[in-house]
């Protein structure tokens, strides 16, 4: 299967996008197509052996839309692309200014005659009715020309059997202009045949102001939409702008500045204070405090030194270092983050598909209602003028802009808000599903805990703490065991001098033995001490206490004498307990799954407060735990970081990967927490709930607006109460509804997570 991104032009509402999806998804060989109305593009997955891009593009063009294969940037590194939203806003601004000027003229002239506003004498009085009509038509024509796109796209889509919002506007405004034109000919006839008694009727039927003002008001709404939509992708633009344009490289002993696109893997790059890291890499010389806030949301600079990884796009606040480039272009973490955010904002949540489906039937239904309403009023004896007013009002007020914008704007803003907080959401479906989660499963190592053993307790018997630690590190420095590495790291942190060990031997399952200064020495567990007949009663009580806390005690012996015990444990992250408490406060059940023994699992459970700990679970069994809970009717979120978590992450309704975890875990997940902080799990679910509430608010107001507006426009309440919407008010209300929906979605940018 091949995935392809297509650029699509000519769409104006969700009726357009749903029509394209419906037709293309029916094509043989097409697995799935998803159209993004806000981005004017579509992701299509298809079988190349059955259908190709050209056939798909042709089918879209037959519907009256433009389509082309998206031109990927030549640069290997992501750079800010041309901002189509800003372009659209600039174009709409020009159209808006022209439309308002000429629509204002025709409106002032028409209403001024009715309300006695100051006007030149040559358009006043019955003898000047034709001049007045011709001048109004003259002002109206530029508006029609400026906003001709509504007619080009609207009529084309109407004729192709796929009417959309532009079709409603084109029919409404066009009918007004044509009826006004009919009145001009009627006036000419009245003057030419001396039938001045006909003039008042034709003068009252001039609809040029309605034709022009409808277009102007719709353009006001479109401009405000474009302005609001330009902010929906701020997160992606901000991420793109992080990538520096150049890099300072050291090759063959010489330094030089080159475009970042020319950096190759293995290059030695120099990053000075105040500069941005050009690409992903590893520090090989120097140290620095790096500002990672743009990527992780972490406000404090992070200290990095030799051996530490650095991510392209972050800023060196202080220090100087050399780094080796390990990932460039599309392989950098920043490029992958941008791709994830872009993919999420391009995907559709299930609730959006419902709105699209409704819109695809809505526009033809509205045209039918407009025609039917006009026909009924004519049958009841109303004038053509009144019936036409009814039909145009129904067409204009029913434009489903708000309906089409309700979901995608909220998803785009919500996904961007998540990215800004270090929460990458890979699909709109995951964003929607997360609000329904009732059970959260947490992996232990690397998720609840730091995933790296550290020394927690030093219990000397006949020496000082530092003497015991130095002795233990001397024994363990030849060991490759993580527990031994933790002891060595603790000694090095205190800058202790380590004794030299010789005749090093490893005893599987027990520990190590060696000679230090001619004395037989050993390090290991109780089994080793028992095998060596070493007295351990001095630390028996401590052993049980440490074991109950999930710590691993290691004992150290010199010349048959116990020197003390050092406990090592995978420590709990500082925020884990608070994060679990927040999830529980949000109404979720929190479980922990681990391959560790029951005693360790129970100790961790007690410390962090999870509802249940499931211990001694093999990697494949984690997936089974998720599946069992799903079969019981639960909506499950799985949080993990390792390769062994990937099956469970993929099986869960929402898979959440800790950002510091493996690429496989991140690939299998639906969300990625860049900061590796469990608090962000609660934030992600909180964000999902906020987005879904926002979408429901948008859909409610869009549906209610049409449900209430159409009967008013159709004149249902006219006979009983005299309530009637004229086309001008209908156009203003329609524009306001779209703007209100987009503005409501933009509120998500400021929510507190």
C-alpha positions in Angstrom: 0.0 0.0 0.0 1.2 3.5 -0.8 0.5 6.6 1.2 0.2 9.9 -0.7 -0.5 13.5 0.3 -2.6 15.4 -2.2 -3.2 19.2 -2.4 -6.9 20.0 -3.1 -8.3 23.4 -4.2 -11.9 24.7 -4.4 -13.2 23.3 -1.1 -15.3 25.6 1.0 -17.2 23.5 3.5 -17.4 20.0 4.9 -19.9 19.1 2.1 -17.0 19.4 -0.3 -14.6 17.3 1.7 -17.2 14.6 2.4 -18.1 14.4 -1.3 -14.5 13.9 -2.3 -14.0 11.3 0.4 -17.1 9.4 -0.6 -16.2 9.2 -4.3 -12.5 8.4 -3.8 -13.1 5.8 -1.1 -15.4 4.0 -3.5 -12.6 3.6 -6.1 -11.2 0.1 -6.5 -7.7 -0.1 -4.9 -8.2 2.8 -2.5 -8.0 1.7 1.1 -8.7 5.0 2.8 -8.9 8.7 2.1 -9.1 11.5 4.6 -9.6 15.1 3.5 -8.5 18.0 5.8 -10.7 21.0 5.0 -8.5 23.5 7.0 -5.3 22.4 5.3 -6.8 21.9 1.8 -5.1 18.5 1.5 -5.9 14.8 1.7 -4.1 11.7 2.8 -4.9 8.7 0.6 -3.7 5.1 1.0 -4.0 2.9 -2.1 -2.8 -0.2 -3.9 -0.5 1.0 -6.8 -1.1 -2.2 -8.7 -4.8 -1.3 -8.9 -5.0 2.5 -9.1 -2.5 5.3 -9.3 -2.4 9.0 -8.3 -3.4 10.2 -11.7 -6.7 8.3 -11.6 -7.4 9.5 -8.1 -6.7 13.1 -9.1 -8.9 12.8 -12.2 -11.8 11.6 -10.1 -11.4 14.6 -7.8 -11.3 17.0 -10.8 -14.5 15.5 -12.2 -16.2 16.7 -9.1 -15.2 20.2 -9.8 -12.1 20.5 -7.5 -8.4 21.0 -8.3 -6.0 18.3 -7.1 -2.3 17.6 -7.4 0.4 15.6 -5.7 1.9 17.5 -2.8 5.3 18.8 -3.6 7.7 17.8 -0.8 10.4 20.3 0.1 13.8 19.7 -1.3 15.6 20.3 2.0 16.3 17.3 4.2 15.7 19.4 7.3 12.2 20.6 8.0 11.9 24.3 7.3 8.9 26.6 7.6 6.9 26.1 4.5 4.8 28.8 2.8 2.1 29.7 5.2 -1.1 29.0 3.2 -3.3 30.2 6.0 -1.6 33.6 6.0 -1.8 33.7 2.3 -5.5 33.0 2.4 -6.0 35.7 5.1 -4.1 38.3 2.9 -6.3 37.4 -0.1 -9.5 37.5 1.9 -8.5 40.9 3.4 -8.1 42.4 -0.1 -11.5 40.9 -1.2 -13.1 42.2 2.0 -11.9 45.8 1.5 -13.2 45.9 -2.1 -16.5 44.2 -1.2 -17.2 46.5 1.7 -16.5 49.6 -0.3 -18.8 48.8 -3.2 -21.4 47.0 -1.1 -21.4 50.0 1.3 -22.2 52.3 -1.7 -25.1 50.2 -3.0 -26.5 49.7 0.5 -26.3 53.4 1.4 -27.9 54.4 -1.9 -30.7 51.9 -1.5 -31.4 52.4 2.2 -30.8 56.2 1.9 -33.8 56.6 -0.4 -36.0 54.7 2.0 -34.8 56.5 5.2 -34.1 60.0 3.8 -30.3 60.0 4.1 -28.4 62.7 2.2 -28.2 61.7 -1.5 -27.5 63.5 -4.8 -30.7 64.8 -6.5 -30.1 63.0 -9.8 -31.1 59.6 -8.2 -34.1 61.0 -6.3 -37.7 61.1 -7.4 -39.8 59.0 -9.7 -38.2 60.5 -12.8 -34.8 59.2 -11.7 -35.8 55.6 -10.8 -34.0 54.1 -13.7 -30.8 56.1 -13.0 -31.0 55.0 -9.4 -31.4 51.3 -10.5 -28.5 51.5 -13.0 -26.2 53.1 -10.5 -27.0 50.4 -7.9 -26.3 47.8 -10.5 -23.0 49.6 -11.3 -21.9 49.4 -7.6 -23.0 45.7 -7.4 -21.1 44.4 -10.4 -17.6 45.0 -8.8 -18.7 43.0 -5.7 -19.8 40.1 -7.9 -16.4 40.3 -9.7 -14.3 40.5 -6.5 -16.2 37.5 -5.0 -16.5 35.6 -8.2 -15.0 32.5 -6.6 -18.3 31.8 -4.9 -20.0 31.6 -8.3 -17.2 29.7 -10.1 -17.0 27.0 -7.4 -20.6 27.1 -6.4 -22.1 26.7 -9.9 -19.5 24.1 -10.9 -20.2 22.0 -7.8 -24.0 22.4 -8.3 -23.8 21.2 -11.9 -21.6 18.3 -10.9 -24.2 17.1 -8.4 -22.1 18.1 -5.4 -23.6 21.4 -4.1 -21.7 23.1 -1.3 -21.7 26.3 0.7 -20.6 28.3 -2.3 -23.5 26.9 -4.2 -25.9 28.3 -1.7 -24.2 31.7 -1.7 -24.1 31.7 -5.5 -27.7 30.8 -5.9 -28.8 33.3 -3.3 -26.7 36.3 -4.5 -27.2 35.4 -8.1 -30.9 35.2 -7.8 -31.0 38.6 -6.1 -28.9 40.2 -8.9 -31.0 38.6 -11.7 -34.2 39.7 -10.0 -32.8 43.2 -9.8 -31.8 43.1 -13.4 -35.3 42.0 -14.3 -36.6 45.1 -12.4 -34.2 47.4 -14.4 -35.7 46.0 -17.7 -39.1 46.4 -16.2 -38.4 50.1 -15.4 -37.1 50.6 -18.9 -40.3 49.1 -20.3 -42.4 51.3 -18.0 -40.6 54.5 -19.2 -40.6 53.4 -22.9 -44.3 52.5 -22.9 -45.4 55.3 -20.7 -46.6 52.9 -18.0 -45.4 54.8 -15.0 -47.9 53.0 -12.8 -45.6 50.0 -13.0 -42.5 51.9 -11.6 -43.3 51.5 -7.9 -43.5 47.7 -8.1 -40.2 47.4 -10.0 -38.5 50.0 -7.8 -39.4 47.9 -4.7 -38.1 44.8 -6.3 -34.5 46.0 -6.7 -32.3 43.4 -5.0 -28.8 44.7 -5.9 -28.1 45.7 -2.3 -29.0 42.2 -1.1 -26.8 40.6 -3.8 -23.8 42.8 -2.9 -24.2 42.8 0.9 -24.8 39.0 1.1 -21.4 38.6 -0.6 -19.7 41.3 1.6 -21.0 39.8 4.8 -20.1 36.3 3.8 -16.6 37.6 3.0 -16.4 39.3 6.4 -17.1 35.9 8.0 -14.6 34.2 5.7 -11.9 36.7 6.5 -12.5 36.2 10.3 -12.4 32.4 9.7 -9.1 32.7 7.8 -7.7 34.9 10.5 -8.7 32.5 13.2 -7.6 29.4 11.2 -4.1 30.9 10.7 -3.6 30.4 14.5 -4.7 26.8 14.5 -1.3 25.6 13.2 0.8 27.8 15.4 2.3 24.8 17.1 3.6 23.3 13.9 5.0 26.7 12.7 6.7 27.3 16.0 8.3 23.8 15.9 9.4 24.4 12.3 11.0 27.7 13.2 13.2 26.0 15.9 15.5 24.5 13.3 18.5 26.7 12.7 19.4 27.5 9.1 23.2 27.0 9.5 25.6 24.9 11.5 29.2 25.5 12.6 31.1 22.4 11.5 34.7 21.2 12.1 36.2 19.3 9.2 39.9 18.4 8.8 40.8 20.7 11.6 39.1 23.7 10.0 35.9 25.4 11.2 33.2 26.7 8.8 29.6 27.6 8.7 27.4 25.6 6.3 23.7 25.3 5.6 22.2 22.8 8.0 21.0 20.7 5.0 24.7 19.9 4.2 25.4 18.4 7.6 26.1 14.6 7.4 26.0 11.9 10.0 29.3 11.8 11.9 30.2 15.5 11.4 31.7 17.3 14.4 29.6 20.4 15.1 30.4 23.3 17.4 27.6 24.9 19.5 28.4 28.1 21.2 26.4 29.9 24.0 23.2 31.4 22.6 23.2 29.1 19.5 20.7 26.4 18.6 21.7 22.8 18.2 21.6 22.1 14.5 20.7 18.4 14.4 20.5 15.5 16.8 23.8 14.3 18.2 26.0 13.4 21.2 28.3 15.7 23.1 32.0 14.7 22.7 33.6 17.7 24.3 32.6 20.4 26.8 29.3 21.0 28.6 26.3 23.3 28.6 23.0 24.2 30.1 20.4 23.6 27.3 16.9 25.2 27.1 14.6 22.4 26.0 11.4 24.3 26.8 10.2 24.6 23.2 10.2 20.8 22.9 9.4 19.5 26.4 7.7 22.5 28.1 10.4 22.2 30.9 11.1 25.7 32.0 14.5 25.1 33.6 17.7 24.6 31.5 19.1 21.0 31.6 22.8 20.4 32.2 24.5 18.3 29.5 28.0 17.0 29.4 30.2 14.5 27.5 28.2 11.4 26.3 24.8 13.1 26.7 22.4 13.2 23.8 21.2 16.6 22.4 18.2 17.3 20.2 18.3 19.6 17.2 16.4 22.9 17.7 17.1 23.3 21.4 19.0 26.4 22.6 22.4 26.5 24.4 21.8 29.0 27.2 25.4 28.8 28.6 28.5 26.8 27.9 30.4 25.5 24.8 30.5 22.0 23.4 31.4 19.9 20.4 28.9 17.3 19.3 28.9 14.4 16.8 25.9 14.5 14.5 23.9 11.2 14.8 20.6 12.0 13.0 19.9 14.6 10.3 17.0 15.8 8.2 13.8 13.8 8.5 15.5 11.5 11.0 15.9 14.1 13.8 13.6 14.1 16.8 12.3 17.5 15.8 11.4 16.4 12.3 9.6 13.4 13.7 7.7 15.5 16.2 6.6 17.9 13.4 5.5 14.9 11.3 3.5 13.5 14.3 1.8 16.7 15.0 1.0 17.3 11.3 -0.3 13.7 10.9 -2.6 14.2 13.9 -4.0 17.4 12.7 -4.6 15.9 9.3 -6.5 12.8 10.6 -10.2 12.7 11.4 -11.9 11.8 14.7 -15.0 9.6 14.4 -17.2 12.5 15.5 -15.9 14.5 12.6 -16.9 11.9 10.1 -20.5 12.1 11.5 -20.5 15.9 10.9 -19.2 15.4 7.3 -21.9 12.8 6.6 -24.6 15.2 7.8 -23.2 18.0 5.7 -23.1 16.0 2.5 -26.9 15.6 2.7 -27.5 19.0 4.3 -26.8 21.2 1.3 -29.1 19.5 -1.2 -31.8 19.4 1.5 -31.4 23.1 2.0 -31.9 23.9 -1.7 -35.0 21.7 -1.6 -36.3 23.5 1.4 -35.7 26.9 -0.2 -37.5 25.9 -3.4 -40.4 24.3 -1.5 -40.8 27.4 0.8 -41.0 29.7 -2.1 -43.5 27.5 -3.9 -45.7 27.2 -0.8 -45.8 31.0 -0.4 -46.6 31.5 -4.0 -49.4 29.0 -3.7 -50.7 30.9 -0.7 -50.9 34.0 -2.9 -47.7 35.8 -1.9 -45.8 37.9 -4.5 -42.8 36.8 -6.4 -40.8 39.4 -4.5 -41.8 37.9 -1.1 -41.3 34.3 -2.3 -37.8 35.1 -3.6 -36.9 36.8 -0.3 -37.9 33.7 1.5 -35.9 31.4 -0.8 -32.8 33.6 -0.7 -32.9 33.9 3.1 -33.2 30.1 3.5 -30.2 29.5 1.2 -28.0 32.1 2.9 -28.7 31.3 6.5 -28.3 27.5 6.0 -24.7 27.6 4.8 -23.0 24.7 6.8 -19.7 26.5 7.4 -20.1 26.3 11.2 -20.9 22.6 10.9 -17.8 21.9 8.8 -15.5 23.9 11.0 -16.7 22.5 14.4 -14.5 19.5 14.7 -11.3 20.1 12.7 -10.6 23.5 14.3 -10.9 22.0 17.8 -8.7 19.0 16.9 -6.0 21.2 15.3 -5.9 23.7 18.2 -6.0 20.9 20.8 -3.2 18.9 19.2 -1.1 22.0 19.0 -1.8 22.8 22.6 -0.7 19.3 23.5 2.5 19.6 21.5 3.3 22.9 23.2 3.0 21.0 26.6 5.3 18.1 25.4 2.4 15.8 24.6 2.5 14.5 21.1 -0.8 13.1 19.8 -0.4 10.9 16.8 -4.1 10.7 15.6 -7.4 12.5 16.1 -9.0 9.2 17.0 -6.6 8.8 20.0 -7.5 12.3 21.1 -11.2 11.5 21.0 -10.9 8.1 22.6 -8.7 9.3 25.5 -11.6 11.2 27.1 -13.5 7.9 27.6 -10.6 6.0 29.4 -11.6 4.5 32.7 -8.6 2.3 33.4 -4.9 3.2 33.2 -2.2 0.5 33.2 1.3 1.6 34.1 4.5 -0.2 33.4 6.9 0.0 36.4 10.5 0.3 35.2 11.1 3.6 33.4 7.5 4.7 33.8 6.7 4.9 37.5 10.4 4.5 38.3 13.4 6.2 36.8 14.5 2.9 35.1 18.1 3.3 36.4 19.2 1.7 39.7 20.8 4.1 42.2 22.3 3.7 45.7 19.6 4.3 48.3 21.1 3.1 51.6 24.7 2.6 52.9 24.9 0.6 56.1 28.5 0.2 57.4 29.4 -2.3 60.2 33.1 -1.7 61.0 34.0 1.1 58.6 32.7 4.6 57.7 30.1 5.1 54.9 32.7 6.5 52.5 35.2 3.7 53.2 32.4 1.1 52.6 31.3 2.8 49.4 34.9 3.1 48.0 35.6 -0.6 48.9 32.4 -1.7 47.2 33.0 0.4 44.1 36.5 -1.1 43.8 35.0 -4.6 43.8 32.2 -3.7 41.4 34.0 -1.6 38.8 34.9 -4.6 36.8 31.3 -5.8 36.9 28.8 -5.1 34.1 25.8 -5.6 36.3 23.5 -2.5 36.6 23.5 -2.8 40.4 27.3 -2.7 40.4 27.4 0.2 38.0 25.1 2.1 40.4 27.6 1.7 43.2 30.5 2.8 41.1 28.5 5.8 39.9 27.8 6.8 43.6 31.5 6.5 44.5 32.5 8.6 41.5 30.0 11.2 42.4 31.7 11.6 45.8 35.1 11.5 44.0 36.3 8.7 46.2 39.6 6.9 45.5 38.9 3.3 44.5 41.1 0.4 45.6 42.6 -1.9 42.9 41.0 -5.3 42.6 42.7 -8.4 41.1 41.8 -12.0 40.4 38.3 -10.9 39.8 35.7 -13.8 39.5 32.0 -13.7 38.9 29.7 -16.2 40.7 26.4 -16.5 38.8 23.3 -15.8 40.9 25.5 -14.8 44.0 28.0 -12.0 43.3 31.7 -11.5 42.8 35.0 -12.3 44.5 38.4 -10.6 44.1 41.6 -9.7 46.0 42.3 -6.2 47.3 45.6 -5.5 48.9 46.2 -9.2 49.3 42.9 -9.8 51.2 40.2 -12.1 49.9 37.1 -10.0 49.3 33.5 -10.6 48.1 30.4 -8.8 47.2 26.9 -10.3 46.6 23.7 -11.4 48.1 22.9 -13.5 51.2 23.5 -16.7 49.3 27.1 -15.7 48.7 27.6 -14.9 52.3 26.1 -18.2 53.4 28.4 -20.0 51.0 31.4 -18.2 52.5 30.1 -18.8 56.1 30.1 -15.1 56.9 28.1 -13.9 60.0 25.2 -11.6 58.9 23.2 -11.3 62.1 24.2 -7.6 62.5 22.2 -6.7 59.3 19.4 -9.3 59.4 16.8 -6.8 60.5 17.9 -4.3 57.9 17.7 -7.0 55.2 14.0 -7.6 55.7 13.2 -3.9 55.9 15.1 -3.1 52.7 13.5 -6.1 50.8 10.0 -4.9 51.9 10.8 -1.5 50.4 11.6 -3.0 47.0 15.3 -2.5 47.4 18.1 -4.9 46.7 20.7 -5.3 49.5 24.3 -6.1 48.5 26.8 -7.3 51.2 30.5 -6.7 51.2 33.1 -8.9 52.9 36.9 -8.5 53.5 39.0 -11.4 54.9 35.9 -13.2 56.0 34.5 -10.2 57.9 31.3 -8.3 57.0 32.0 -4.7 56.3 28.5 -3.6 55.6 25.6 -3.5 53.2 24.6 -1.2 50.4 21.1 -1.1 49.1 20.3 -0.3 45.4 16.9 0.4 43.9 15.2 1.7 40.9 13.9 4.9 42.5 10.4 6.2 42.0 10.2 9.3 39.9 9.4 12.5 42.0 6.0 13.1 40.3 4.7 9.5 40.0 2.7 9.4 43.2 1.1 12.8 42.5 0.3 11.7 38.9 -1.4 8.5 40.0 -3.4 10.5 42.6 -4.6 12.9 39.9 -5.7 10.0 37.6 -7.6 8.5 40.5 -9.2 11.8 41.3 -10.3 12.0 37.6 -12.3 8.8 38.2 -9.9 6.3 36.7 -8.6 3.0 38.1 -4.8 2.7 38.0 -3.0 -0.6 37.7 0.7 -1.4 37.6 2.2 -4.3 35.7 5.7 -5.5 36.1 8.0 -8.4 35.6 9.5 -7.9 39.1 8.7 -10.2 42.0 5.6 -9.7 44.1 7.5 -8.2 47.1 9.1 -5.5 45.0 5.8 -4.8 43.2 3.9 -4.6 46.4 6.5 -2.2 47.9 6.2 0.1 44.9 2.4 -0.2 45.0 2.3 1.0 48.6 4.6 3.9 47.9 2.8 5.3 44.9 -0.8 4.3 45.7 -1.8 2.4 42.6 -5.1 0.4 43.0 -3.5 -2.9 42.1 -0.1 -4.3 41.2 0.2 -7.2 38.9 3.7 -8.8 39.3 5.9 -11.4 37.5 4.2 -10.5 34.1 6.1 -11.6 31.0 6.1 -9.2 28.0 3.5 -11.0 26.1 1.3 -11.2 29.2 1.0 -7.4 29.4 -0.9 -7.4 26.2 -3.2 -10.2 27.6 -3.9 -8.0 30.7 -5.0 -5.2 28.4 -7.2 -7.5 26.3 -8.8 -9.0 29.4 -9.8 -5.6 30.7 -11.2 -4.6 27.3 -13.3 -7.7 27.2 -14.7 -6.7 30.6 -15.9 -3.5 28.9 -13.2 -1.1 30.1 -11.6 1.6 27.9 -7.9 1.1 28.6 -4.9 3.4 28.4 -1.5 1.7 28.5 1.6 3.7 29.6 5.1 2.2 28.9 8.5 2.8 27.6 10.2 -0.4 26.6 10.2 -2.8 23.7 8.4 -5.3 25.9 5.5 -2.7 26.3 5.0 -2.4 22.5 2.4 -5.2 22.1 0.3 -3.8 25.1 0.6 -0.2 23.8 -0.7 -1.3 20.4 -3.5 -3.4 21.9 -4.7 -0.6 24.3 -7.5 1.8 23.3 -4.9 4.6 23.9 -1.2 3.7 24.0 0.9 6.3 25.7 4.7 6.1 25.3 7.2 7.7 27.7 9.4 9.9 25.5 12.7 8.7 26.9 11.7 5.1 25.9 12.5 3.1 22.8 11.6 3.9 19.2 9.6 0.7 19.0 7.4 1.8 22.0 6.9 5.3 20.6 6.0 3.8 17.2 3.4 1.5 18.7 1.8 4.3 20.9 -1.0 6.8 20.1 0.5 9.5 22.2 4.1 10.3 23.2 5.1 12.2 26.4 8.3 14.0 25.6 9.1 14.9 29.2 8.8 11.3 30.4 6.6 12.6 33.2 3.6 10.6 34.4 1.8 13.9 35.2 1.4 14.4 31.5 -0.8 11.3 31.3 -3.4 13.2 33.4 -2.8 16.3 31.2 -3.3 14.3 28.0 -6.6 12.9 29.3 -7.6 16.3 30.5 -6.8 17.8 27.1 -8.9 15.1 25.4 -11.9 15.9 27.6 -11.5 19.6 26.9 -11.3 19.1 23.2 -14.4 16.8 23.1 -16.4 19.3 25.2 -15.3 22.0 22.8 -16.4 19.9 19.8 -19.7 19.1 21.3 -20.3 22.8 22.0 -19.4 23.7 18.4 -21.7 21.0 16.9 -24.5 22.0 19.3 -24.4 25.6 18.3 -24.0 24.8 14.6 -27.0 22.5 14.6 -29.1 24.7 16.8 -28.3 27.7 14.6 -29.6 26.0 11.5 -32.5 24.3 13.3 -33.8 27.7 14.5 -32.7 29.8 11.6 -34.2 27.9 8.7 -37.8 28.1 10.0 -37.5 31.8 10.6 -36.0 32.3 7.1 -38.7 30.2 5.6 -41.4 32.4 7.1 -42.9 29.7 9.4 -43.6 32.4 12.0 -44.5 35.2 9.6 -48.3 34.7 9.5 -48.7 34.3 13.3 -46.1 36.7 14.6 -44.8 38.7 11.6 -41.3 37.3 12.2 -39.2 37.2 9.0 -35.5 37.3 8.3 -34.4 39.2 5.2 -31.3 38.0 3.3 -29.0 40.7 4.8 -29.7 39.6 8.4 -29.4 36.0 7.3 -26.0 36.6 5.8 -24.8 38.4 8.9 -26.0 35.6 11.2 -24.4 32.9 9.0 -21.1 34.6 9.1 -21.3 35.1 12.9 -22.1 31.5 13.5 -18.9 30.4 11.7 -16.7 32.9 13.5 -18.2 31.9 16.9 -17.3 28.2 16.3 -13.7 29.0 15.3 -13.3 31.4 18.2 -14.6 28.8 20.6 -12.1 26.3 19.3 -9.3 28.8 19.8 -10.1 29.0 23.5 -8.3 25.6 23.7 -5.0 27.4 23.3 -5.4 28.9 26.7 -6.8 26.0 28.8 -4.8 24.9 31.9 -3.8 21.3 31.8 
